[in-house]
Amino acid sequence: MTIYLHAETRRRIRIAASAADLSLSDFCARTLERALRGEGDIRTQWDEALREIDAFRQEVFERHDTHPDSAEMIRQMRRERDEHLDRVS
């Protein structure tokens, strides 16, 4: 299976896989399987999977004493935009 992702998403997944000491393939498979076992619509499942990835990313930042970049601000703005679009649709 081939999945095309934005560069920032690929970077976040690599960081999360490394933090979990898993290969990219194993990390993605486990994350997707966990998300798909849950109930709810696919958007909710993906949101949960991305929250897990963000949690791993934050753990790595804290462990290596680095600071998040502007990507978090962009993600927050996108979440706000999505919420707004959900309300108006």
Backbone as a chain_set.jsonl record, in Angstrom:
{"seq": "MTIYLHAETRRRIRIAASAADLSLSDFCARTLERALRGEGDIRTQWDEALREIDAFRQEVFERHDTHPDSAEMIRQMRRERDEHLDRVS", "coords": {"N": [[0.846, -1.159, 0.0], [0.529, 2.206, -0.777], [0.828, 5.392, 0.539], [0.281, 8.776, 0.214], [1.596, 11.553, 1.758], [1.726, 14.791, 3.359], [4.81, 16.542, 3.703], [5.358, 17.42, 6.336], [3.678, 15.774, 7.849], [4.789, 13.264, 7.287], [7.279, 13.64, 8.506], [6.518, 13.923, 11.188], [5.456, 11.396, 11.67], [7.735, 9.799, 11.322], [9.266, 10.698, 13.52], [7.611, 9.939, 15.647], [7.558, 7.145, 15.299], [10.223, 6.533, 15.719], [10.48, 7.356, 18.392], [8.891, 5.452, 19.566], [10.397, 3.291, 19.142], [10.053, 1.712, 16.835], [9.78, 0.36, 13.508], [8.943, 2.343, 10.614], [6.904, 1.132, 9.141], [5.846, -0.783, 10.981], [4.999, 0.965, 13.025], [3.049, 2.559, 11.699], [1.225, 0.566, 10.928], [0.408, -0.486, 13.441], [-0.693, 1.826, 14.617], [-2.778, 2.469, 12.837], [-4.3, 0.075, 12.967], [-5.082, 0.142, 15.651], [-6.607, 2.48, 15.637], [-8.637, 1.739, 13.863], [-9.907, -0.297, 15.219], [-11.428, 0.973, 17.063], [-14.553, 2.683, 17.678], [-16.846, 4.737, 15.771], [-16.775, 7.385, 13.294], [-14.614, 7.531, 10.379], [-13.116, 9.874, 10.347], [-12.95, 10.577, 13.043], [-11.43, 8.437, 13.944], [-9.015, 8.815, 12.538], [-8.312, 11.29, 13.601], [-7.78, 10.557, 16.243], [-5.585, 8.85, 15.846], [-3.731, 10.703, 14.852], [-3.524, 12.355, 17.084], [-2.188, 10.637, 18.821], [0.237, 10.423, 17.471], [1.088, 13.09, 17.669], [1.425, 13.199, 20.444], [3.596, 11.46, 20.824], [5.485, 12.93, 19.399], [5.681, 15.271, 20.95], [6.727, 14.137, 23.26], [9.249, 13.368, 22.335], [10.332, 15.901, 21.756], [10.459, 16.936, 24.358], [12.152, 15.094, 25.593], [14.541, 15.487, 24.235], [15.037, 18.075, 24.694], [14.127, 20.127, 22.928], [12.373, 22.635, 21.064], [9.016, 23.069, 19.916], [8.23, 23.774, 16.469], [6.896, 26.173, 14.131], [4.967, 24.59, 13.041], [3.063, 23.515, 14.772], [1.47, 25.735, 15.349], [0.351, 26.136, 12.851], [-1.066, 23.727, 12.535], [-2.964, 24.094, 14.597], [-4.371, 26.3, 13.629], [-5.459, 25.138, 11.346], [-7.107, 23.197, 12.533], [-8.944, 24.878, 13.804], [-10.05, 26.092, 11.546], [-11.211, 23.821, 10.308], [-13.102, 23.131, 12.276], [-14.719, 25.389, 12.147], [-15.671, 25.144, 9.495], [-17.069, 22.747, 9.757], [-19.134, 23.593, 11.397], [-20.538, 25.42, 9.775], [-21.348, 23.852, 7.657]], "CA": [[0.0, 0.0, 0.0], [1.26, 3.464, -0.82], [0.046, 6.519, 1.045], [0.962, 10.047, -0.009], [1.39, 12.444, 2.893], [2.486, 16.034, 3.367], [6.152, 16.373, 4.277], [5.293, 17.596, 7.794], [3.065, 14.569, 8.407], [5.811, 12.211, 7.216], [8.286, 13.929, 9.531], [5.913, 13.626, 12.5], [5.338, 9.94, 11.797], [9.088, 9.28, 11.551], [9.645, 11.015, 14.896], [6.809, 9.099, 16.54], [8.014, 5.757, 15.158], [11.52, 6.459, 16.387], [10.239, 7.449, 19.838], [8.298, 4.181, 19.989], [11.385, 2.27, 18.79], [9.417, 0.845, 15.844], [9.985, 0.746, 12.114], [7.817, 3.137, 10.111], [5.842, 0.214, 8.748], [5.203, -1.307, 12.197], [4.307, 2.053, 13.719], [1.834, 2.91, 10.954], [0.28, -0.556, 11.011], [-0.162, -0.525, 14.797], [-1.525, 3.011, 14.837], [-4.004, 2.329, 12.053], [-5.096, -1.015, 13.531], [-5.667, 0.637, 16.902], [-7.644, 3.445, 15.28], [-9.748, 1.064, 13.193], [-10.623, -1.125, 16.196], [-12.348, 1.835, 17.794], [-15.835, 2.951, 17.04], [-16.991, 6.098, 15.287], [-16.505, 7.563, 11.871], [-13.207, 7.458, 10.007], [-12.45, 11.123, 10.734], [-12.649, 10.455, 14.468], [-10.337, 7.476, 14.075], [-7.788, 9.461, 12.085], [-7.97, 12.317, 14.587], [-7.159, 9.871, 17.382], [-4.254, 8.397, 15.42], [-2.861, 11.877, 14.782], [-3.252, 12.788, 18.472], [-1.141, 9.753, 19.337], [1.487, 10.83, 16.829], [1.479, 14.346, 18.3], [1.901, 12.917, 21.8], [4.961, 10.942, 20.67], [6.315, 14.047, 18.956], [5.921, 16.111, 22.115], [7.625, 13.385, 24.135], [10.59, 13.471, 21.76], [10.788, 17.266, 21.991], [10.802, 17.086, 25.767], [13.292, 14.225, 25.892], [15.75, 16.036, 23.626], [15.072, 19.492, 25.063], [13.95, 20.994, 21.774], [11.11, 23.371, 21.097], [8.202, 22.884, 18.709], [8.346, 24.823, 15.476], [5.634, 26.822, 13.776], [4.011, 23.598, 12.534], [1.954, 23.382, 15.728], [0.576, 26.871, 15.139], [-0.375, 25.877, 11.604], [-2.051, 22.669, 12.823], [-4.045, 24.675, 15.392], [-5.18, 27.121, 12.726], [-6.223, 24.22, 10.497], [-8.179, 22.618, 13.361], [-9.96, 25.913, 13.961], [-10.726, 26.213, 10.254], [-12.054, 22.634, 10.139], [-14.245, 23.253, 13.187], [-15.603, 26.406, 11.586], [-16.329, 24.586, 8.314], [-18.038, 21.766, 10.233], [-20.307, 24.303, 11.932], [-21.292, 26.084, 8.729], [-21.851, 22.918, 6.648]], "C": [[0.9, 1.233, 0.0], [0.333, 4.574, -0.372], [0.871, 7.777, 0.823], [0.575, 11.007, 1.104], [2.172, 13.733, 2.694], [3.814, 15.787, 4.075], [6.122, 16.485, 5.8], [4.687, 16.359, 8.462], [4.062, 13.414, 8.383], [6.859, 12.4, 8.309], [7.757, 13.565, 10.909], [5.809, 12.118, 12.716], [6.709, 9.32, 12.042], [9.536, 9.507, 12.997], [8.903, 10.103, 15.872], [7.257, 7.643, 16.479], [9.343, 5.566, 15.874], [11.351, 6.488, 17.902], [9.672, 6.145, 20.388], [9.238, 3.008, 19.711], [10.779, 1.215, 17.85], [9.829, 1.292, 14.447], [8.778, 1.579, 11.683], [6.629, 2.243, 9.778], [5.091, -0.319, 9.972], [4.416, -0.225, 12.92], [2.994, 2.395, 13.024], [0.792, 1.803, 11.062], [-0.381, -0.595, 12.384], [-1.1, 0.651, 15.048], [-2.839, 2.898, 14.084], [-4.893, 1.207, 12.589], [-5.798, -0.568, 14.808], [-6.815, 1.599, 16.601], [-8.865, 2.752, 14.685], [-10.527, 0.139, 14.126], [-11.668, -0.32, 16.949], [-13.64, 2.02, 17.038], [-15.873, 4.396, 16.591], [-16.629, 6.183, 13.82], [-15.003, 7.623, 11.623], [-12.457, 8.726, 10.402], [-12.064, 11.088, 12.205], [-11.469, 9.517, 14.682], [-9.012, 8.09, 13.645], [-7.352, 10.541, 13.076], [-7.285, 11.702, 15.792], [-5.75, 9.404, 17.031], [-3.288, 9.574, 15.364], [-2.563, 12.445, 16.165], [-2.158, 11.932, 19.087], [0.215, 10.13, 18.754], [1.986, 12.135, 17.456], [2.015, 14.126, 19.707], [3.323, 12.36, 21.755], [5.92, 12.064, 20.293], [6.665, 14.936, 20.141], [6.883, 15.432, 23.084], [9.066, 13.478, 23.637], [11.151, 14.87, 21.984], [11.245, 17.453, 23.432], [12.051, 16.288, 26.124], [14.599, 14.826, 25.38], [15.874, 17.532, 23.834], [15.058, 20.4, 23.84], [12.582, 21.643, 21.866], [10.335, 23.158, 19.812], [8.392, 24.055, 17.74], [6.97, 25.381, 15.153], [4.592, 25.829, 13.264], [2.825, 23.439, 13.479], [0.962, 24.531, 15.576], [-0.266, 26.656, 13.89], [-1.428, 24.802, 11.813], [-3.229, 23.219, 13.617], [-4.96, 25.514, 14.508], [-6.026, 26.24, 11.805], [-7.366, 23.575, 11.265], [-9.316, 23.628, 13.533], [-10.748, 26.107, 12.675], [-11.679, 25.045, 10.029], [-13.297, 22.706, 11.027], [-15.239, 24.281, 12.647], [-16.367, 25.849, 10.389], [-17.354, 23.523, 8.699], [-19.317, 22.451, 10.729], [-21.152, 24.913, 10.838], [-21.823, 25.117, 7.665], [-23.062, 22.183, 7.106]], "O": [[1.91, 1.278, 0.702], [-0.8, 4.685, -0.84], [2.039, 7.829, 1.208], [-0.605, 11.245, 1.362], [3.157, 13.767, 1.957], [3.914, 14.921, 4.944], [6.798, 15.717, 6.484], [5.143, 15.947, 9.529], [4.166, 12.666, 9.355], [7.274, 11.439, 8.956], [8.472, 12.965, 11.711], [6.048, 11.625, 13.819], [6.843, 8.42, 12.871], [10.113, 8.617, 13.622], [9.497, 9.564, 16.806], [7.327, 6.977, 17.512], [9.559, 4.56, 16.55], [12.007, 5.729, 18.616], [9.938, 5.776, 21.532], [8.907, 1.862, 20.014], [10.958, 0.012, 18.035], [10.183, 2.452, 14.231], [7.722, 1.526, 12.312], [5.487, 2.569, 10.1], [3.86, -0.312, 10.005], [3.298, -0.464, 13.376], [1.952, 2.508, 13.67], [-0.39, 2.077, 11.264], [-1.602, -0.725, 12.48], [-2.175, 0.484, 15.625], [-3.899, 3.198, 14.633], [-6.111, 1.368, 12.659], [-6.974, -0.869, 15.016], [-7.868, 1.537, 17.235], [-9.999, 3.135, 14.971], [-11.686, -0.176, 13.854], [-12.669, -0.864, 17.416], [-13.792, 1.568, 15.903], [-15.025, 5.194, 16.988], [-16.235, 5.2, 13.192], [-14.218, 7.752, 12.562], [-11.28, 8.658, 10.756], [-10.972, 11.52, 12.573], [-10.605, 9.784, 15.517], [-7.996, 7.906, 14.314], [-6.163, 10.689, 13.356], [-6.317, 12.259, 16.309], [-4.828, 9.549, 17.833], [-2.139, 9.448, 15.79], [-1.47, 12.961, 16.399], [-1.293, 12.445, 19.797], [1.22, 10.151, 19.464], [3.176, 12.269, 17.74], [2.961, 14.796, 20.12], [4.164, 12.751, 22.564], [7.035, 12.137, 20.81], [7.824, 15.312, 20.314], [7.754, 16.084, 23.661], [9.993, 13.647, 24.43], [12.314, 15.018, 22.361], [12.288, 18.053, 23.691], [12.906, 16.762, 26.873], [15.642, 14.689, 26.019], [16.719, 18.183, 23.22], [15.867, 21.321, 23.725], [11.739, 21.232, 22.664], [10.925, 23.074, 18.735], [8.677, 25.179, 18.152], [5.994, 25.082, 15.842], [3.436, 26.205, 13.073], [1.697, 23.248, 13.025], [-0.248, 24.324, 15.663], [-1.459, 26.96, 13.877], [-2.554, 24.933, 11.334], [-4.375, 22.857, 13.348], [-6.183, 25.444, 14.628], [-7.179, 26.564, 11.519], [-8.465, 23.417, 10.734], [-10.492, 23.282, 13.424], [-11.968, 26.268, 12.705], [-12.819, 25.243, 9.609], [-14.402, 22.383, 10.592], [-16.45, 24.067, 12.688], [-17.576, 26.055, 10.275], [-18.392, 23.402, 8.05], [-20.426, 21.961, 10.513], [-22.378, 24.929, 10.953], [-22.66, 25.507, 6.851], [-23.602, 21.361, 6.366]]}, "num_chains": 1, "name": "protein.A"}
